[in-house]
Amino acid sequence: MHALNSFRMVGPMGRVGAAGDNAAMESFFSLLQRNVLDRRRWATREQLRIAVVSWIERTYHFRRRQDRLGRSTPIEYEAIMTSAALQAA
């Protein structure tokens, strides 16, 4: 039997009709595509990897505000939670 014939698709883990299943990841990859991948051609995979990691660490985490974090960026939220934890200790 050919290997492709035994391949089985597995659906998403969420409930049927749950609109938010992949919304966060689709949003992230859309931003990544627009801000990194579509900007230029990359000569090597290593250059692309560095560009993606740099974008995530320097831009995405510092600027993207999230409703579930009280409209804070992940970096701002982490700073708030760290100082709160230090004060509680």
C-alpha positions, 0 to 999 in steps of 0.5 A, spaced: 500 500 500 502 506 498 504 511 504 499 516 501 493 511 501 493 510 508 494 518 510 488 520 514 486 527 515 484 529 523 479 535 524 481 541 529 480 540 536 474 545 537 467 544 537 463 544 531 461 552 529 466 554 534 469 561 530 475 562 534 478 555 533 484 558 529 482 565 529 489 567 533 493 563 529 490 566 523 491 573 525 498 572 527 500 568 520 497 574 517 501 579 520 507 575 519 506 574 512 504 582 511 510 584 515 516 579 514 514 574 508 512 579 503 517 584 504 523 581 500 526 575 498 530 571 502 537 568 500 537 563 505 533 559 510 537 562 516 536 569 514 528 568 513 529 565 520 532 571 523 527 575 520 521 572 523 524 571 530 527 578 530 520 581 528 516 576 533 521 579 539 522 586 537 515 588 534 510 583 535 511 582 542 512 589 544 506 593 540 501 588 539 495 589 544 491 584 547 483 584 549 484 579 554 490 582 557 487 589 558 489 592 552 496 591 554 502 588 550 504 581 552 511 585 554 507 590 559 503 585 562 509 580 564 512 587 567 505 588 571 505 581 573 512 580 575 512 586 579 505 584 582 508 577 584 514 581 587 510 585 591 506 579 594 512 575 596 
